[in-house]
Amino acid sequence: MLGQYAVNAAENFQQIELGKLQILGQTYKCAAKENANMTMDVTMYTLSFGDLAIVAAPYEMFSENGQQIKAGSQFKTTFIATCANNMLYYVPSEATYAYEAYEIDTGRLAQGSAEILVAEYLTMLKQLYETK
């Protein structure tokens, strides 16, 4: 069934003009988990062309954080690419801290970092959308 879907998609493919490619990057300093006086750099990227946006996160993002980014994005389609570039392991969502979890033990950023990063990505996406 999946193979037939791929064949149908290929047969119906149409080339379209996507518009200009835009890339926006920034480095955000998050508090480190082990020492609140230390920070860790999180290099964040967003890309867009036409109605498509891609968020490149250098960590494993929890699904609820990815869903928040997609829901807040003005783009018709937003993809989330995790573990991109310099891998920072897990960045657990706030809800995860109610449980004992491997992701919390191995995470390197302070609690609340996931939500801060979601807000930063949404700001970057808004900037890209307004200049497309």
Backbone as XML, in Angstrom:
<?xml version="1.0"?>
<chain id="A" units="angstrom">
  <residue number="1" name="MET">
    <atom name="N" x="0.819" y="-1.184" z="0.000"/>
    <atom name="CA" x="0.000" y="0.000" z="0.000"/>
    <atom name="C" x="0.874" y="1.262" z="0.000"/>
  </residue>
  <residue number="2" name="LEU">
    <atom name="N" x="1.908" y="1.256" z="0.824"/>
    <atom name="CA" x="2.799" y="2.401" z="0.886"/>
    <atom name="C" x="3.523" y="2.582" z="-0.448"/>
  </residue>
  <residue number="3" name="GLY">
    <atom name="N" x="3.933" y="1.471" z="-1.059"/>
    <atom name="CA" x="4.596" y="1.535" z="-2.360"/>
    <atom name="C" x="3.698" y="2.153" z="-3.415"/>
  </residue>
  <residue number="4" name="GLN">
    <atom name="N" x="2.432" y="1.784" z="-3.416"/>
    <atom name="CA" x="1.493" y="2.348" z="-4.382"/>
    <atom name="C" x="1.300" y="3.839" z="-4.154"/>
  </residue>
  <residue number="5" name="TYR">
    <atom name="N" x="1.273" y="4.234" z="-2.906"/>
    <atom name="CA" x="1.165" y="5.661" z="-2.587"/>
    <atom name="C" x="2.349" y="6.425" z="-3.165"/>
  </residue>
  <residue number="6" name="ALA">
    <atom name="N" x="3.555" y="5.887" z="-3.006"/>
    <atom name="CA" x="4.758" y="6.537" z="-3.536"/>
    <atom name="C" x="4.695" y="6.635" z="-5.055"/>
  </residue>
  <residue number="7" name="VAL">
    <atom name="N" x="4.218" y="5.574" z="-5.717"/>
    <atom name="CA" x="4.090" y="5.586" z="-7.173"/>
    <atom name="C" x="3.096" y="6.663" z="-7.598"/>
  </residue>
  <residue number="8" name="ASN">
    <atom name="N" x="1.951" y="6.739" z="-6.935"/>
    <atom name="CA" x="0.939" y="7.748" z="-7.255"/>
    <atom name="C" x="1.484" y="9.157" z="-7.050"/>
  </residue>
  <residue number="9" name="ALA">
    <atom name="N" x="2.219" y="9.360" z="-5.972"/>
    <atom name="CA" x="2.790" y="10.684" z="-5.700"/>
    <atom name="C" x="3.776" y="11.066" z="-6.794"/>
  </residue>
  <residue number="10" name="ALA">
    <atom name="N" x="4.604" y="10.118" z="-7.216"/>
    <atom name="CA" x="5.598" y="10.391" z="-8.258"/>
    <atom name="C" x="4.923" y="10.693" z="-9.590"/>
  </residue>
  <residue number="11" name="GLU">
    <atom name="N" x="3.866" y="9.965" z="-9.920"/>
    <atom name="CA" x="3.175" y="10.185" z="-11.190"/>
    <atom name="C" x="2.476" y="11.537" z="-11.229"/>
  </residue>
  <residue number="12" name="ASN">
    <atom name="N" x="2.024" y="12.016" z="-10.084"/>
    <atom name="CA" x="1.288" y="13.271" z="-10.022"/>
    <atom name="C" x="2.147" y="14.465" z="-9.630"/>
  </residue>
  <residue number="13" name="PHE">
    <atom name="N" x="3.450" y="14.272" z="-9.587"/>
    <atom name="CA" x="4.351" y="15.336" z="-9.181"/>
    <atom name="C" x="4.319" y="16.487" z="-10.178"/>
  </residue>
  <residue number="14" name="GLN">
    <atom name="N" x="4.261" y="17.677" z="-9.637"/>
    <atom name="CA" x="4.322" y="18.873" z="-10.463"/>
    <atom name="C" x="5.416" y="19.773" z="-9.907"/>
  </residue>
  <residue number="15" name="GLN">
    <atom name="N" x="6.194" y="20.336" z="-10.763"/>
    <atom name="CA" x="7.224" y="21.269" z="-10.315"/>
    <atom name="C" x="6.556" y="22.591" z="-10.003"/>
  </residue>
  <residue number="16" name="ILE">
    <atom name="N" x="6.882" y="23.156" z="-8.852"/>
    <atom name="CA" x="6.302" y="24.433" z="-8.456"/>
    <atom name="C" x="7.418" y="25.380" z="-8.035"/>
  </residue>
  <residue number="17" name="GLU">
    <atom name="N" x="7.156" y="26.641" z="-8.130"/>
    <atom name="CA" x="8.106" y="27.659" z="-7.682"/>
    <atom name="C" x="7.906" y="27.859" z="-6.188"/>
  </residue>
  <residue number="18" name="LEU">
    <atom name="N" x="8.968" y="27.681" z="-5.445"/>
    <atom name="CA" x="8.861" y="27.755" z="-3.993"/>
    <atom name="C" x="9.207" y="29.128" z="-3.434"/>
  </residue>
  <residue number="19" name="GLY">
    <atom name="N" x="9.785" y="29.980" z="-4.207"/>
    <atom name="CA" x="10.184" y="31.275" z="-3.683"/>
    <atom name="C" x="11.608" y="31.236" z="-3.174"/>
  </residue>
  <residue number="20" name="LYS">
    <atom name="N" x="11.991" y="32.282" z="-2.485"/>
    <atom name="CA" x="13.378" y="32.372" z="-2.043"/>
    <atom name="C" x="13.645" y="31.554" z="-0.784"/>
  </residue>
  <residue number="21" name="LEU">
    <atom name="N" x="14.815" y="30.980" z="-0.749"/>
    <atom name="CA" x="15.263" y="30.225" z="0.414"/>
    <atom name="C" x="15.778" y="31.211" z="1.453"/>
  </residue>
  <residue number="22" name="GLN">
    <atom name="N" x="15.300" y="31.068" z="2.668"/>
    <atom name="CA" x="15.751" y="31.911" z="3.770"/>
    <atom name="C" x="16.274" y="31.009" z="4.886"/>
  </residue>
  <residue number="23" name="ILE">
    <atom name="N" x="17.378" y="31.416" z="5.489"/>
    <atom name="CA" x="17.941" y="30.668" z="6.611"/>
    <atom name="C" x="18.207" y="31.660" z="7.728"/>
  </residue>
  <residue number="24" name="LEU">
    <atom name="N" x="17.772" y="31.311" z="8.906"/>
    <atom name="CA" x="17.984" y="32.161" z="10.067"/>
    <atom name="C" x="18.613" y="31.304" z="11.161"/>
  </residue>
  <residue number="25" name="GLY">
    <atom name="N" x="19.721" y="31.755" z="11.694"/>
    <atom name="CA" x="20.397" y="31.017" z="12.750"/>
    <atom name="C" x="20.710" y="31.921" z="13.923"/>
  </residue>
  <residue number="26" name="GLN">
    <atom name="N" x="20.765" y="31.326" z="15.089"/>
    <atom name="CA" x="21.146" y="32.068" z="16.284"/>
    <atom name="C" x="21.694" y="31.090" z="17.314"/>
  </residue>
  <residue number="27" name="THR">
    <atom name="N" x="22.465" y="31.611" z="18.219"/>
    <atom name="CA" x="22.953" y="30.810" z="19.332"/>
    <atom name="C" x="22.296" y="31.329" z="20.597"/>
  </residue>
  <residue number="28" name="TYR">
    <atom name="N" x="21.606" y="30.447" z="21.295"/>
    <atom name="CA" x="20.915" y="30.814" z="22.526"/>
    <atom name="C" x="21.672" y="30.195" z="23.696"/>
  </residue>
  <residue number="29" name="LYS">
    <atom name="N" x="21.853" y="30.938" z="24.746"/>
    <atom name="CA" x="22.557" y="30.439" z="25.925"/>
    <atom name="C" x="21.542" y="29.962" z="26.953"/>
  </residue>
  <residue number="30" name="CYS">
    <atom name="N" x="21.525" y="28.657" z="27.192"/>
    <atom name="CA" x="20.621" y="28.063" z="28.181"/>
    <atom name="C" x="21.407" y="27.728" z="29.441"/>
  </residue>
  <residue number="31" name="ALA">
    <atom name="N" x="20.733" y="27.799" z="30.569"/>
    <atom name="CA" x="21.362" y="27.414" z="31.829"/>
    <atom name="C" x="21.680" y="25.923" z="31.805"/>
  </residue>
  <residue number="32" name="ALA">
    <atom name="N" x="22.848" y="25.585" z="32.310"/>
    <atom name="CA" x="23.251" y="24.184" z="32.391"/>
    <atom name="C" x="22.537" y="23.506" z="33.552"/>
  </residue>
  <residue number="33" name="LYS">
    <atom name="N" x="22.266" y="22.229" z="33.394"/>
    <atom name="CA" x="21.532" y="21.467" z="34.402"/>
    <atom name="C" x="22.305" y="21.369" z="35.722"/>
  </residue>
  <residue number="34" name="GLU">
    <atom name="N" x="23.578" y="21.102" z="35.638"/>
    <atom name="CA" x="24.376" y="20.841" z="36.837"/>
    <atom name="C" x="24.773" y="22.105" z="37.586"/>
  </residue>
  <residue number="35" name="ASN">
    <atom name="N" x="24.827" y="23.238" z="36.892"/>
    <atom name="CA" x="25.289" y="24.467" z="37.521"/>
    <atom name="C" x="24.559" y="25.640" z="36.883"/>
  </residue>
  <residue number="36" name="ALA">
    <atom name="N" x="23.669" y="26.257" z="37.638"/>
    <atom name="CA" x="22.847" y="27.350" z="37.102"/>
    <atom name="C" x="23.680" y="28.571" z="36.710"/>
  </residue>
  <residue number="37" name="ASN">
    <atom name="N" x="24.923" y="28.674" z="37.214"/>
    <atom name="CA" x="25.790" y="29.794" z="36.851"/>
    <atom name="C" x="26.483" y="29.572" z="35.514"/>
  </residue>
  <residue number="38" name="MET">
    <atom name="N" x="26.417" y="28.366" z="35.002"/>
    <atom name="CA" x="27.025" y="28.052" z="33.712"/>
    <atom name="C" x="25.944" y="28.026" z="32.633"/>
  </residue>
  <residue number="39" name="THR">
    <atom name="N" x="26.351" y="28.299" z="31.414"/>
    <atom name="CA" x="25.408" y="28.208" z="30.293"/>
    <atom name="C" x="25.969" y="27.272" z="29.233"/>
  </residue>
  <residue number="40" name="MET">
    <atom name="N" x="25.073" y="26.774" z="28.417"/>
    <atom name="CA" x="25.446" y="25.957" z="27.276"/>
    <atom name="C" x="24.857" y="26.609" z="26.035"/>
  </residue>
  <residue number="41" name="ASP">
    <atom name="N" x="25.655" y="26.668" z="24.974"/>
    <atom name="CA" x="25.181" y="27.236" z="23.716"/>
    <atom name="C" x="24.300" y="26.247" z="22.975"/>
  </residue>
  <residue number="42" name="VAL">
    <atom name="N" x="23.165" y="26.719" z="22.520"/>
    <atom name="CA" x="22.272" y="25.937" z="21.666"/>
    <atom name="C" x="22.202" y="26.673" z="20.331"/>
  </residue>
  <residue number="43" name="THR">
    <atom name="N" x="22.789" y="26.088" z="19.297"/>
    <atom name="CA" x="22.787" y="26.701" z="17.976"/>
    <atom name="C" x="21.515" y="26.280" z="17.255"/>
  </residue>
  <residue number="44" name="MET">
    <atom name="N" x="20.666" y="27.259" z="16.968"/>
    <atom name="CA" x="19.334" y="27.021" z="16.435"/>
    <atom name="C" x="19.257" y="27.533" z="14.994"/>
  </residue>
  <residue number="45" name="TYR">
    <atom name="N" x="18.573" y="26.770" z="14.138"/>
    <atom name="CA" x="18.374" y="27.193" z="12.751"/>
    <atom name="C" x="16.920" y="27.009" z="12.355"/>
  </residue>
  <residue number="46" name="THR">
    <atom name="N" x="16.447" y="27.942" z="11.550"/>
    <atom name="CA" x="15.167" y="27.787" z="10.868"/>
    <atom name="C" x="15.413" y="28.124" z="9.403"/>
  </residue>
  <residue number="47" name="LEU">
    <atom name="N" x="14.735" y="27.395" z="8.539"/>
    <atom name="CA" x="14.833" y="27.608" z="7.102"/>
    <atom name="C" x="13.417" y="27.725" z="6.559"/>
  </residue>
  <residue number="48" name="SER">
    <atom name="N" x="13.275" y="28.488" z="5.493"/>
    <atom name="CA" x="11.962" y="28.539" z="4.847"/>
    <atom name="C" x="12.136" y="28.767" z="3.359"/>
  </residue>
  <residue number="49" name="PHE">
    <atom name="N" x="11.186" y="28.258" z="2.616"/>
    <atom name="CA" x="11.032" y="28.570" z="1.202"/>
    <atom name="C" x="9.579" y="28.346" z="0.876"/>
  </residue>
  <residue number="50" name="GLY">
    <atom name="N" x="8.982" y="29.409" z="0.342"/>
    <atom name="CA" x="7.548" y="29.353" z="0.081"/>
    <atom name="C" x="6.774" y="29.164" z="1.370"/>
  </residue>
  <residue number="51" name="ASP">
    <atom name="N" x="5.840" y="28.213" z="1.346"/>
    <atom name="CA" x="5.000" y="27.945" z="2.509"/>
    <atom name="C" x="5.547" y="26.841" z="3.401"/>
  </residue>
  <residue number="52" name="LEU">
    <atom name="N" x="6.821" y="26.499" z="3.209"/>
    <atom name="CA" x="7.443" y="25.424" z="3.977"/>
    <atom name="C" x="8.517" y="25.988" z="4.901"/>
  </residue>
  <residue number="53" name="ALA">
    <atom name="N" x="8.512" y="25.544" z="6.155"/>
    <atom name="CA" x="9.551" y="25.925" z="7.114"/>
    <atom name="C" x="10.147" y="24.660" z="7.717"/>
  </residue>
  <residue number="54" name="ILE">
    <atom name="N" x="11.425" y="24.739" z="8.037"/>
    <atom name="CA" x="12.118" y="23.633" z="8.688"/>
    <atom name="C" x="12.820" y="24.188" z="9.923"/>
  </residue>
  <residue number="55" name="VAL">
    <atom name="N" x="12.602" y="23.532" z="11.042"/>
    <atom name="CA" x="13.280" y="23.867" z="12.294"/>
    <atom name="C" x="14.343" y="22.810" z="12.514"/>
  </residue>
  <residue number="56" name="ALA">
    <atom name="N" x="15.596" y="23.242" z="12.699"/>
    <atom name="CA" x="16.699" y="22.313" z="12.946"/>
    <atom name="C" x="17.163" y="22.491" z="14.389"/>
  </residue>
  <residue number="57" name="ALA">
    <atom name="N" x="16.880" y="21.481" z="15.208"/>
    <atom name="CA" x="17.204" y="21.527" z="16.633"/>
    <atom name="C" x="18.380" y="20.592" z="16.930"/>
  </residue>
  <residue number="58" name="PRO">
    <atom name="N" x="19.388" y="21.069" z="17.659"/>
    <atom name="CA" x="20.557" y="20.236" z="17.942"/>
    <atom name="C" x="20.364" y="19.351" z="19.177"/>
  </residue>
  <residue number="59" name="TYR">
    <atom name="N" x="19.171" y="18.865" z="19.354"/>
    <atom name="CA" x="18.873" y="17.997" z="20.494"/>
    <atom name="C" x="17.657" y="17.152" z="20.151"/>
  </residue>
  <residue number="60" name="GLU">
    <atom name="N" x="17.378" y="16.172" z="20.983"/>
    <atom name="CA" x="16.184" y="15.376" z="20.776"/>
    <atom name="C" x="15.020" y="16.083" z="21.457"/>
  </residue>
  <residue number="61" name="MET">
    <atom name="N" x="14.104" y="16.553" z="20.638"/>
    <atom name="CA" x="12.963" y="17.327" z="21.112"/>
    <atom name="C" x="11.804" y="16.389" z="21.438"/>
  </residue>
  <residue number="62" name="PHE">
    <atom name="N" x="11.102" y="16.671" z="22.496"/>
    <atom name="CA" x="9.936" y="15.884" z="22.845"/>
    <atom name="C" x="8.780" y="16.272" z="21.924"/>
  </residue>
  <residue number="63" name="SER">
    <atom name="N" x="7.899" y="15.317" z="21.664"/>
    <atom name="CA" x="6.846" y="15.531" z="20.666"/>
    <atom name="C" x="5.940" y="16.704" z="21.010"/>
  </residue>
  <residue number="64" name="GLU">
    <atom name="N" x="5.620" y="16.900" z="22.292"/>
    <atom name="CA" x="4.732" y="18.016" z="22.624"/>
    <atom name="C" x="5.380" y="19.360" z="22.298"/>
  </residue>
  <residue number="65" name="ASN">
    <atom name="N" x="6.696" y="19.457" z="22.406"/>
    <atom name="CA" x="7.372" y="20.704" z="22.035"/>
    <atom name="C" x="7.357" y="20.899" z="20.525"/>
  </residue>
  <residue number="66" name="GLY">
    <atom name="N" x="7.554" y="19.842" z="19.769"/>
    <atom name="CA" x="7.450" y="19.929" z="18.318"/>
    <atom name="C" x="6.038" y="20.314" z="17.881"/>
  </residue>
  <residue number="67" name="GLN">
    <atom name="N" x="5.043" y="19.764" z="18.561"/>
    <atom name="CA" x="3.656" y="20.094" z="18.245"/>
    <atom name="C" x="3.356" y="21.555" z="18.549"/>
  </residue>
  <residue number="68" name="GLN">
    <atom name="N" x="3.942" y="22.086" z="19.629"/>
    <atom name="CA" x="3.749" y="23.503" z="19.959"/>
    <atom name="C" x="4.343" y="24.400" z="18.867"/>
  </residue>
  <residue number="69" name="ILE">
    <atom name="N" x="5.505" y="24.013" z="18.367"/>
    <atom name="CA" x="6.125" y="24.797" z="17.301"/>
    <atom name="C" x="5.263" y="24.750" z="16.044"/>
  </residue>
  <residue number="70" name="LYS">
    <atom name="N" x="4.811" y="23.562" z="15.674"/>
    <atom name="CA" x="3.966" y="23.442" z="14.473"/>
    <atom name="C" x="2.676" y="24.231" z="14.624"/>
  </residue>
  <residue number="71" name="ALA">
    <atom name="N" x="2.060" y="24.167" z="15.806"/>
    <atom name="CA" x="0.795" y="24.874" z="16.027"/>
    <atom name="C" x="0.987" y="26.391" z="15.997"/>
  </residue>
  <residue number="72" name="GLY">
    <atom name="N" x="2.149" y="26.874" z="16.434"/>
    <atom name="CA" x="2.400" y="28.306" z="16.482"/>
    <atom name="C" x="3.021" y="28.875" z="15.219"/>
  </residue>
  <residue number="73" name="SER">
    <atom name="N" x="3.403" y="28.019" z="14.299"/>
    <atom name="CA" x="4.036" y="28.468" z="13.054"/>
    <atom name="C" x="2.994" y="29.029" z="12.094"/>
  </residue>
  <residue number="74" name="GLN">
    <atom name="N" x="3.342" y="30.130" z="11.429"/>
    <atom name="CA" x="2.449" y="30.724" z="10.440"/>
    <atom name="C" x="2.554" y="30.017" z="9.094"/>
  </residue>
  <residue number="75" name="PHE">
    <atom name="N" x="3.581" y="29.186" z="8.914"/>
    <atom name="CA" x="3.777" y="28.510" z="7.643"/>
    <atom name="C" x="2.756" y="27.391" z="7.463"/>
  </residue>
  <residue number="76" name="LYS">
    <atom name="N" x="2.382" y="27.147" z="6.214"/>
    <atom name="CA" x="1.427" y="26.081" z="5.901"/>
    <atom name="C" x="1.952" y="24.730" z="6.378"/>
  </residue>
  <residue number="77" name="THR">
    <atom name="N" x="3.243" y="24.476" z="6.165"/>
    <atom name="CA" x="3.867" y="23.228" z="6.583"/>
    <atom name="C" x="5.144" y="23.547" z="7.341"/>
  </residue>
  <residue number="78" name="THR">
    <atom name="N" x="5.310" y="22.935" z="8.499"/>
    <atom name="CA" x="6.525" y="23.110" z="9.298"/>
    <atom name="C" x="7.044" y="21.738" z="9.680"/>
  </residue>
  <residue number="79" name="PHE">
    <atom name="N" x="8.303" y="21.470" z="9.305"/>
    <atom name="CA" x="8.970" y="20.224" z="9.672"/>
    <atom name="C" x="9.922" y="20.493" z="10.829"/>
  </residue>
  <residue number="80" name="ILE">
    <atom name="N" x="10.049" y="19.526" z="11.708"/>
    <atom name="CA" x="10.994" y="19.607" z="12.812"/>
    <atom name="C" x="12.077" y="18.559" z="12.582"/>
  </residue>
  <residue number="81" name="ALA">
    <atom name="N" x="13.320" y="19.010" z="12.479"/>
    <atom name="CA" x="14.460" y="18.102" z="12.338"/>
    <atom name="C" x="15.249" y="18.150" z="13.641"/>
  </residue>
  <residue number="82" name="THR">
    <atom name="N" x="15.257" y="17.053" z="14.373"/>
    <atom name="CA" x="15.979" y="17.018" z="15.638"/>
    <atom name="C" x="17.324" y="16.328" z="15.461"/>
  </residue>
  <residue number="83" name="CYS">
    <atom name="N" x="18.140" y="16.442" z="16.481"/>
    <atom name="CA" x="19.497" y="15.865" z="16.466"/>
    <atom name="C" x="20.310" y="16.438" z="15.309"/>
  </residue>
  <residue number="84" name="ALA">
    <atom name="N" x="20.068" y="17.692" z="14.967"/>
    <atom name="CA" x="20.772" y="18.352" z="13.868"/>
    <atom name="C" x="22.006" y="19.067" z="14.405"/>
  </residue>
  <residue number="85" name="ASN">
    <atom name="N" x="23.095" y="18.914" z="13.704"/>
    <atom name="CA" x="24.356" y="19.582" z="14.025"/>
    <atom name="C" x="24.942" y="19.067" z="15.332"/>
  </residue>
  <residue number="86" name="ASN">
    <atom name="N" x="25.229" y="19.934" z="16.280"/>
    <atom name="CA" x="25.907" y="19.565" z="17.521"/>
    <atom name="C" x="24.907" y="18.990" z="18.524"/>
  </residue>
  <residue number="87" name="MET">
    <atom name="N" x="24.880" y="17.683" z="18.679"/>
    <atom name="CA" x="23.876" y="17.003" z="19.500"/>
    <atom name="C" x="24.042" y="17.315" z="20.985"/>
  </residue>
  <residue number="88" name="LEU">
    <atom name="N" x="22.970" y="17.811" z="21.597"/>
    <atom name="CA" x="22.965" y="18.140" z="23.029"/>
    <atom name="C" x="22.161" y="17.137" z="23.856"/>
  </residue>
  <residue number="89" name="TYR">
    <atom name="N" x="21.909" y="15.971" z="23.339"/>
    <atom name="CA" x="21.125" y="14.935" z="24.007"/>
    <atom name="C" x="19.666" y="15.341" z="24.111"/>
  </residue>
  <residue number="90" name="TYR">
    <atom name="N" x="19.053" y="15.049" z="25.236"/>
    <atom name="CA" x="17.625" y="15.302" z="25.404"/>
    <atom name="C" x="17.395" y="16.667" z="26.044"/>
  </residue>
  <residue number="91" name="VAL">
    <atom name="N" x="16.308" y="17.301" z="25.637"/>
    <atom name="CA" x="15.831" y="18.498" z="26.311"/>
    <atom name="C" x="14.378" y="18.199" z="26.681"/>
  </residue>
  <residue number="92" name="PRO">
    <atom name="N" x="14.174" y="17.654" z="27.898"/>
    <atom name="CA" x="12.829" y="17.219" z="28.302"/>
    <atom name="C" x="11.838" y="18.372" z="28.430"/>
  </residue>
  <residue number="93" name="SER">
    <atom name="N" x="10.607" y="18.087" z="28.092"/>
    <atom name="CA" x="9.536" y="19.062" z="28.290"/>
    <atom name="C" x="9.222" y="19.146" z="29.780"/>
  </residue>
  <residue number="94" name="GLU">
    <atom name="N" x="8.596" y="20.212" z="30.180"/>
    <atom name="CA" x="8.295" y="20.441" z="31.596"/>
    <atom name="C" x="7.496" y="19.294" z="32.210"/>
  </residue>
  <residue number="95" name="ALA">
    <atom name="N" x="6.539" y="18.759" z="31.465"/>
    <atom name="CA" x="5.694" y="17.676" z="31.992"/>
    <atom name="C" x="6.499" y="16.422" z="32.335"/>
  </residue>
  <residue number="96" name="THR">
    <atom name="N" x="7.614" y="16.214" z="31.674"/>
    <atom name="CA" x="8.426" y="15.013" z="31.882"/>
    <atom name="C" x="9.066" y="14.994" z="33.269"/>
  </residue>
  <residue number="97" name="TYR">
    <atom name="N" x="9.261" y="16.149" z="33.863"/>
    <atom name="CA" x="9.936" y="16.221" z="35.164"/>
    <atom name="C" x="9.097" y="15.631" z="36.300"/>
  </residue>
  <residue number="98" name="ALA">
    <atom name="N" x="7.852" y="15.324" z="36.058"/>
    <atom name="CA" x="7.009" y="14.678" z="37.065"/>
    <atom name="C" x="7.339" y="13.193" z="37.198"/>
  </residue>
  <residue number="99" name="TYR">
    <atom name="N" x="8.147" y="12.663" z="36.307"/>
    <atom name="CA" x="8.480" y="11.242" z="36.279"/>
    <atom name="C" x="9.988" y="11.057" z="36.402"/>
  </residue>
  <residue number="100" name="GLU">
    <atom name="N" x="10.374" y="9.873" z="36.851"/>
    <atom name="CA" x="11.779" y="9.504" z="36.766"/>
    <atom name="C" x="11.995" y="8.997" z="35.357"/>
  </residue>
  <residue number="101" name="ALA">
    <atom name="N" x="12.903" y="9.627" z="34.642"/>
    <atom name="CA" x="13.075" y="9.261" z="33.241"/>
    <atom name="C" x="14.540" y="9.387" z="32.841"/>
  </residue>
  <residue number="102" name="TYR">
    <atom name="N" x="14.927" y="8.524" z="31.929"/>
    <atom name="CA" x="16.281" y="8.518" z="31.382"/>
    <atom name="C" x="16.625" y="9.868" z="30.769"/>
  </residue>
  <residue number="103" name="GLU">
    <atom name="N" x="15.672" y="10.468" z="30.091"/>
    <atom name="CA" x="15.904" y="11.736" z="29.410"/>
    <atom name="C" x="16.265" y="12.854" z="30.391"/>
  </residue>
  <residue number="104" name="ILE">
    <atom name="N" x="15.674" y="12.817" z="31.576"/>
    <atom name="CA" x="15.987" y="13.823" z="32.593"/>
    <atom name="C" x="17.392" y="13.598" z="33.130"/>
  </residue>
  <residue number="105" name="ASP">
    <atom name="N" x="17.733" y="12.338" z="33.380"/>
    <atom name="CA" x="19.059" y="12.010" z="33.910"/>
    <atom name="C" x="20.177" y="12.385" z="32.944"/>
  </residue>
  <residue number="106" name="THR">
    <atom name="N" x="19.949" y="12.209" z="31.654"/>
    <atom name="CA" x="21.009" y="12.445" z="30.667"/>
    <atom name="C" x="20.958" y="13.842" z="30.055"/>
  </residue>
  <residue number="107" name="GLY">
    <atom name="N" x="19.888" y="14.573" z="30.297"/>
    <atom name="CA" x="19.784" y="15.932" z="29.755"/>
    <atom name="C" x="20.859" y="16.830" z="30.335"/>
  </residue>
  <residue number="108" name="ARG">
    <atom name="N" x="21.262" y="17.836" z="29.579"/>
    <atom name="CA" x="22.344" y="18.716" z="30.010"/>
    <atom name="C" x="21.899" y="20.152" z="30.257"/>
  </residue>
  <residue number="109" name="LEU">
    <atom name="N" x="20.634" y="20.452" z="29.931"/>
    <atom name="CA" x="20.124" y="21.807" z="30.126"/>
    <atom name="C" x="19.173" y="21.845" z="31.315"/>
  </residue>
  <residue number="110" name="ALA">
    <atom name="N" x="19.048" y="23.014" z="31.934"/>
    <atom name="CA" x="18.208" y="23.181" z="33.114"/>
    <atom name="C" x="16.731" y="22.969" z="32.789"/>
  </residue>
  <residue number="111" name="GLN">
    <atom name="N" x="15.979" y="22.599" z="33.808"/>
    <atom name="CA" x="14.539" y="22.429" z="33.664"/>
    <atom name="C" x="13.929" y="23.731" z="33.148"/>
  </residue>
  <residue number="112" name="GLY">
    <atom name="N" x="12.986" y="23.617" z="32.217"/>
    <atom name="CA" x="12.339" y="24.777" z="31.612"/>
    <atom name="C" x="12.980" y="25.217" z="30.298"/>
  </residue>
  <residue number="113" name="SER">
    <atom name="N" x="14.132" y="24.640" z="29.961"/>
    <atom name="CA" x="14.821" y="25.027" z="28.731"/>
    <atom name="C" x="14.014" y="24.698" z="27.485"/>
  </residue>
  <residue number="114" name="ALA">
    <atom name="N" x="13.311" y="23.580" z="27.497"/>
    <atom name="CA" x="12.545" y="23.177" z="26.308"/>
    <atom name="C" x="11.524" y="24.242" z="25.932"/>
  </residue>
  <residue number="115" name="GLU">
    <atom name="N" x="10.830" y="24.763" z="26.912"/>
    <atom name="CA" x="9.797" y="25.757" z="26.633"/>
    <atom name="C" x="10.410" y="27.085" z="26.175"/>
  </residue>
  <residue number="116" name="ILE">
    <atom name="N" x="11.564" y="27.433" z="26.724"/>
    <atom name="CA" x="12.262" y="28.643" z="26.276"/>
    <atom name="C" x="12.675" y="28.491" z="24.812"/>
  </residue>
  <residue number="117" name="LEU">
    <atom name="N" x="13.197" y="27.314" z="24.468"/>
    <atom name="CA" x="13.634" y="27.082" z="23.095"/>
    <atom name="C" x="12.463" y="27.071" z="22.117"/>
  </residue>
  <residue number="118" name="VAL">
    <atom name="N" x="11.315" y="26.528" z="22.540"/>
    <atom name="CA" x="10.114" y="26.574" z="21.695"/>
    <atom name="C" x="9.760" y="28.025" z="21.387"/>
  </residue>
  <residue number="119" name="ALA">
    <atom name="N" x="9.764" y="28.876" z="22.402"/>
    <atom name="CA" x="9.441" y="30.289" z="22.201"/>
    <atom name="C" x="10.451" y="30.951" z="21.255"/>
  </residue>
  <residue number="120" name="GLU">
    <atom name="N" x="11.718" y="30.607" z="21.379"/>
    <atom name="CA" x="12.748" y="31.161" z="20.493"/>
    <atom name="C" x="12.525" y="30.716" z="19.046"/>
  </residue>
  <residue number="121" name="TYR">
    <atom name="N" x="12.219" y="29.433" z="18.861"/>
    <atom name="CA" x="11.953" y="28.942" z="17.499"/>
    <atom name="C" x="10.741" y="29.641" z="16.897"/>
  </residue>
  <residue number="122" name="LEU">
    <atom name="N" x="9.703" y="29.852" z="17.684"/>
    <atom name="CA" x="8.516" y="30.530" z="17.159"/>
    <atom name="C" x="8.827" y="31.976" z="16.771"/>
  </residue>
  <residue number="123" name="THR">
    <atom name="N" x="9.680" y="32.636" z="17.526"/>
    <atom name="CA" x="10.101" y="33.995" z="17.181"/>
    <atom name="C" x="10.872" y="33.994" z="15.865"/>
  </residue>
  <residue number="124" name="MET">
    <atom name="N" x="11.758" y="33.014" z="15.703"/>
    <atom name="CA" x="12.532" y="32.913" z="14.460"/>
    <atom name="C" x="11.621" y="32.632" z="13.270"/>
  </residue>
  <residue number="125" name="LEU">
    <atom name="N" x="10.652" y="31.723" z="13.438"/>
    <atom name="CA" x="9.719" y="31.408" z="12.352"/>
    <atom name="C" x="8.886" y="32.626" z="11.972"/>
  </residue>
  <residue number="126" name="LYS">
    <atom name="N" x="8.467" y="33.390" z="12.969"/>
    <atom name="CA" x="7.692" y="34.599" z="12.696"/>
    <atom name="C" x="8.517" y="35.591" z="11.879"/>
  </residue>
  <residue number="127" name="GLN">
    <atom name="N" x="9.772" y="35.730" z="12.238"/>
    <atom name="CA" x="10.664" y="36.640" z="11.497"/>
    <atom name="C" x="10.813" y="36.175" z="10.046"/>
  </residue>
  <residue number="128" name="LEU">
    <atom name="N" x="10.998" y="34.881" z="9.826"/>
    <atom name="CA" x="11.104" y="34.361" z="8.462"/>
    <atom name="C" x="9.812" y="34.592" z="7.694"/>
  </residue>
  <residue number="129" name="TYR">
    <atom name="N" x="8.682" y="34.346" z="8.338"/>
    <atom name="CA" x="7.387" y="34.478" z="7.667"/>
    <atom name="C" x="7.145" y="35.923" z="7.230"/>
  </residue>
  <residue number="130" name="GLU">
    <atom name="N" x="7.523" y="36.847" z="8.084"/>
    <atom name="CA" x="7.278" y="38.262" z="7.780"/>
    <atom name="C" x="8.172" y="38.793" z="6.672"/>
  </residue>
  <residue number="131" name="THR">
    <atom name="N" x="9.252" y="38.090" z="6.356"/>
    <atom name="CA" x="10.161" y="38.555" z="5.305"/>
    <atom name="C" x="10.118" y="37.691" z="4.050"/>
  </residue>
  <residue number="132" name="LYS">
    <atom name="N" x="9.168" y="36.739" z="3.990"/>
    <atom name="CA" x="9.131" y="35.853" z="2.809"/>
    <atom name="C" x="8.574" y="36.540" z="1.586"/>
  </residue>
</chain>
